[in-house]
Amino acid sequence: MRGKLANAPAVIFMIAAAFATPRRQESRAASRPPWLQIDRTSLEACGACHADVYAEWSRSLHHFAWTNTNVRDATANFEMTPCRACHSPLAMLETGLESRPAYRNYNQDDGVHCLSCHGLKDGVAAARDVPAAPCRPRREPLLLKAESCYPCHEPTHSAFSEYYTSKAYAAGTRCADCHMPEVAERRGRSHGPNGGFNEAFIKKAVDWNCKIADSAATVTVTNKTGHKFPGEIPSRSFVIKCETEGAPPQYQSIRKPNKGESREDDRLKPDETRAFVFTIKSGAAPKITLLFKPFPVMPDEAASVIGQSK
C-alpha cells in the first residue's frame, strides 16, 4: 500500500499531463500567425472572427470539394492524382495564377480552405487593408482579379478558355461578380453555395421562350453565363422536357461528356442562343419544363426547375 501511495504523485502528474497536452498544442497553434494555420480547420483558423462567412462557406461546394460523393466517385477516391491539388489546395497565391496550386496532403476534409484563397506567405489577402484586425488582412490586387479562380477552374475544366470568349469578359465582369454577390447584411461578398446546387442562382443562367406552330414546339434558350452551360462538370445536365397529353414525354439533354464517353459536348456556349424543336400533335398545348440536374440519373422530381410554361 505504501508503495502505491509513493507512486501516486507520478500517476497524478501523468494524468494531468495527458489532459494538458491538447490545450498546450491548441495554444501553440493559436499563437502562430493566422496565415500559417492552414493545417487547422477553417473553423478554428478563421471562423472565430468570421462566423458569418464561415457559415456561408460551410454550405458551399468549396467546403465539400474533397468529401463530395460525386467527386470521389468520379476520381476513384482521388486515385486520379491531378485532381487532388484543386480539391485540397494550399494557398494558390503562393504558386501564382498561371498553374494549379500545390496539394495539401493534410486536413483534406476542409476542401478549399479559407487560406487556400486568402493565404499569403507573410499575411492574409483581402479586398482591403484592415490593419487593426487580428489577422491584419491587406489588400491584394491578385485576389480581386477574375484569374484568382484560374488555377483550379481552367487547367482541367477549361472555364477560362470559355470565359475569355464571353460578353462578360469583354464587359469586365469577374467570376465573383456572379458567384460571390455582395451581401446586404454586412460588408463583403457571399462565400456561400452560389452554383449548381442553388436553384435560385441557376435560374439566372438562361433566358428562354417557347413558340407553338402547327405540329412543332420550339424552345429557344440563351446562355447568360460567362462560360458554357451547364458549367465544367460532366455530371451536370440541363434537360428540356416536353409533355403533351396522351403522349410520352420528350427530352433534350445537354451536358459535357464523361471521359471515354462517345457523345459530343453539346453544352450552350457563352452567350449562345439555340433552338430545340419538339414534334407535337397539331393543336396540342405542351407543357415545357427546364430542369437542372447535378447528376444525369437524378429523377425529374428531385431536379431544380429553372423554367416552366404556364
C-alpha positions in Angstrom: 0.0 0.0 0.0 2.8 2.3 0.9 4.4 1.6 -2.4 1.3 2.5 -4.3 1.0 5.8 -2.4 4.6 6.6 -3.1 3.9 6.3 -6.9 0.6 8.3 -6.7 2.1 11.8 -7.4 3.7 10.4 -10.6 0.4 8.9 -11.7 -1.5 12.1 -11.0 1.2 14.0 -12.9 0.8 11.8 -16.0 -3.0 12.1 -16.0 -2.7 15.9 -15.7 -0.2 15.9 -18.5 -2.5 13.9 -20.7 -5.3 16.4 -20.3 -3.0 19.4 -20.6 -1.2 18.3 -23.8 -4.1 19.1 -26.2 -4.5 22.5 -24.6 -0.8 23.2 -25.0 -1.0 22.1 -28.6 -4.0 24.3 -29.2 -2.3 27.2 -27.5 0.8 26.7 -29.8 -1.4 26.5 -32.9 -3.4 29.6 -31.9 -0.2 31.5 -31.2 1.1 31.1 -34.8 0.2 33.9 -37.3 -3.2 33.1 -38.9 -1.7 32.7 -42.4 0.3 29.7 -41.1 -2.7 27.8 -39.8 -4.0 26.0 -42.9 -3.3 22.8 -41.0 -6.2 23.7 -38.7 -9.8 23.6 -39.9 -11.3 26.7 -41.4 -13.5 27.0 -38.3 -10.5 27.0 -36.0 -8.2 29.1 -38.1 -10.7 31.8 -39.3 -14.2 31.0 -38.1 -13.9 32.5 -34.7 -13.7 36.0 -36.1 -15.6 35.4 -39.4 -18.6 33.3 -38.2 -21.0 34.6 -40.8 -18.6 34.0 -43.7 -17.7 30.6 -42.2 -21.4 29.7 -42.1 -21.8 30.6 -45.8 -18.6 28.7 -46.8 -19.6 25.6 -44.8 -22.5 25.0 -47.1 -20.6 25.6 -50.3 -19.0 23.2 -52.8 -15.7 24.6 -51.9 -16.1 23.2 -48.4 -17.1 19.8 -49.8 -14.5 19.7 -52.6 -12.7 16.7 -51.0 -15.6 14.9 -49.4 -18.3 15.2 -52.1 -19.5 11.7 -53.0 -19.9 12.6 -56.7 -16.3 13.9 -56.9 -14.9 10.9 -55.1 -16.7 8.5 -57.4 -15.5 10.5 -60.5 -11.9 10.5 -59.3 -11.8 6.9 -57.9 -11.3 8.4 -54.4 -8.7 10.7 -55.8 -6.6 8.0 -57.4 -6.7 10.5 -60.2 -3.8 12.4 -58.6 -4.0 15.6 -60.8 -7.4 16.3 -59.2 -6.0 16.4 -55.6 -4.4 19.8 -55.7 -7.6 21.7 -56.6 -9.8 19.7 -54.2 -7.4 20.2 -51.2 -5.2 23.1 -52.2 -2.5 25.1 -50.3 -2.5 28.8 -50.8 -2.9 29.4 -54.5 -1.4 32.9 -54.4 1.9 31.5 -53.3 2.2 29.4 -56.5 0.7 32.1 -58.8 -2.4 32.3 -61.0 -1.0 30.5 -64.0 -0.9 26.9 -62.7 -2.5 24.5 -60.3 -2.0 25.2 -56.6 0.2 22.9 -54.5 -1.6 19.9 -53.0 -2.4 20.0 -49.3 -2.0 16.4 -48.1 -3.4 17.0 -44.6 -6.7 18.5 -43.4 -8.3 17.5 -46.7 -11.8 17.3 -45.4 -11.9 21.1 -45.4 -11.6 21.0 -49.1 -10.9 24.5 -50.4 -9.8 26.0 -47.0 -10.2 29.8 -46.3 -6.4 30.1 -46.6 -6.4 28.3 -49.9 -7.7 31.6 -51.4 -6.7 34.1 -48.8 -3.3 32.8 -47.6 0.0 34.6 -48.4 3.5 33.6 -47.3 3.5 36.5 -44.8 -0.1 37.5 -44.4 -3.8 37.3 -45.3 -5.0 38.6 -48.6 -8.2 40.6 -48.7 -10.1 43.2 -50.7 -8.9 45.9 -48.4 -6.4 46.7 -45.7 -7.7 46.1 -42.1 -4.5 46.6 -40.0 -6.4 46.6 -36.7 -7.9 43.1 -37.3 -6.2 40.1 -35.6 -5.1 38.6 -38.9 -4.1 42.0 -40.3 -5.6 41.4 -43.8 -4.1 43.5 -46.6 -5.4 44.4 -50.0 -4.1 42.0 -52.6 -4.9 43.0 -56.2 -4.4 39.4 -57.5 -7.3 38.3 -55.2 -9.6 40.8 -56.9 -8.9 39.5 -60.4 -11.1 37.0 -62.2 -8.0 35.0 -62.7 -7.8 34.2 -59.0 -10.2 31.3 -59.9 -7.9 30.3 -62.8 -5.6 27.8 -61.0 -8.4 25.4 -60.2 -11.1 26.1 -62.8 -9.0 26.3 -66.0 -6.3 23.5 -66.2 -8.8 20.7 -66.2 -12.2 22.3 -66.8 -11.3 25.0 -69.3 -13.6 27.5 -67.7 -11.4 30.5 -68.6 -11.0 29.4 -72.2 -14.7 29.8 -72.4 -14.9 32.9 -70.2 -12.4 34.8 -72.4 -14.8 34.4 -75.4 -17.8 35.8 -73.5 -19.5 39.2 -73.3 -19.0 39.0 -69.5 -15.2 39.1 -70.0 -15.5 41.9 -72.6 -17.5 43.9 -70.1 -15.1 43.3 -67.2 -17.5 41.1 -65.3 -15.5 38.8 -63.0 -16.4 35.3 -61.7 -17.0 36.7 -58.2 -19.5 39.3 -59.6 -21.9 36.4 -60.2 -20.7 33.6 -57.9 -19.9 35.8 -54.9 -22.5 38.6 -54.9 -22.3 41.4 -52.4 -24.1 40.8 -49.1 -26.6 43.4 -47.9 -26.2 42.4 -44.2 -22.5 43.1 -44.0 -19.6 44.4 -45.9 -18.2 42.0 -48.3 -19.3 39.2 -50.7 -21.1 35.9 -50.2 -19.0 32.8 -49.8 -22.0 30.5 -49.9 -23.3 27.9 -52.3 -23.8 30.1 -55.4 -23.6 27.3 -58.0 -25.1 24.1 -59.3 -26.9 23.3 -56.1 -28.7 26.6 -55.7 -31.9 26.7 -57.7 -32.5 30.4 -57.4 -29.0 31.0 -58.6 -29.3 28.6 -61.6 -32.5 30.3 -62.7 -30.4 33.3 -63.6 -28.3 31.3 -66.1 -30.7 31.3 -69.0 -33.4 33.2 -70.8 -35.9 31.2 -72.7 -39.2 31.1 -74.6 -41.4 28.6 -76.4 -43.4 29.1 -79.6 -46.0 26.7 -80.9 -46.6 26.5 -84.6 -48.6 23.7 -86.3 -47.0 20.4 -85.1 -43.9 21.8 -83.5 -42.9 23.4 -80.2 -39.8 25.4 -80.5 -37.9 26.2 -77.3 -35.3 28.9 -77.6 -32.7 29.2 -74.9 -30.0 31.8 -74.4 -27.0 31.2 -72.1 -26.4 34.2 -70.0 -23.4 32.9 -68.1 -19.7 33.7 -68.9 -19.0 30.1 -69.6 -20.6 27.0 -71.1 -23.9 25.9 -69.6 -24.0 23.6 -67.7 -20.6 24.5 -66.4 -17.5 22.5 -66.1 -18.5 19.1 -64.6 -19.8 16.2 -66.7 -22.4 15.1 -64.2 -24.3 18.4 -64.5 -27.2 18.2 -67.0 -29.6 20.7 -68.5 -32.7 19.0 -69.6 -35.7 20.3 -71.6 -38.8 18.3 -71.0 -41.8 18.5 -73.4 -45.1 16.9 -72.2 -48.3 16.6 -74.2 -51.5 14.9 -73.1 -51.7 11.3 -74.3 -48.0 11.0 -75.4 -44.8 10.0 -73.6 -42.7 13.0 -72.5 -39.9 14.1 -74.9 -36.5 15.0 -73.5 -33.5 17.0 -74.7 -30.4 16.6 -72.5 -27.4 18.9 -72.8 -24.2 18.2 -70.9 -20.5 17.7 -71.0 -19.5 14.1 -71.8 -17.6 12.0 -69.3 -14.1 10.8 -70.2 -14.3 7.9 -72.6 -17.9 8.7 -73.5 -18.7 9.0 -77.2 -21.3 11.7 -77.0 -20.3 15.3 -78.1 -20.0 18.2 -75.7 -23.3 19.9 -76.7 -23.4 22.5 -73.9 -24.5 26.0 -74.7 -21.5 28.3 -75.4 -21.3 31.6 -73.6 -24.0 34.0 -74.9 -25.2 31.3 -77.4 -28.9 31.2 -78.3 -30.1 27.8 -79.5 -33.5 26.5 -80.6 -34.8 23.0 -79.7 -37.7 21.6 -81.7 -40.2 19.1 -80.4 -42.7 17.4 -82.6 -46.2 17.5 -81.2 -49.7 16.7 -82.3 -51.3 19.6 -84.2 -53.3 21.7 -81.8 -51.7 20.3 -78.7 -50.8 22.5 -75.8 -47.4 21.2 -74.5 -46.0 21.7 -71.0 -42.4 22.7 -71.2 -40.1 22.3 -68.2 -36.5 23.3 -67.9 -34.6 21.1 -65.4 -31.1 21.3 -64.0 -29.7 18.0 -62.7 -26.4 17.9 -60.7 -26.4 14.2 -61.7 -27.8 12.9 -65.0 -29.7 10.0 -63.5 -31.4 12.2 -60.9 -35.3 11.8 -61.1 -37.1 14.7 -62.6 -38.9 15.2 -59.3 -35.6 15.9 -57.5 -34.1 18.2 -60.1 -34.1 22.0 -60.0 -36.9 23.6 -62.0 -35.4 26.6 -63.7 -38.2 27.3 -66.1 -41.7 26.1 -66.8 -44.5 27.1 -69.2 -47.8 28.1 -67.7 
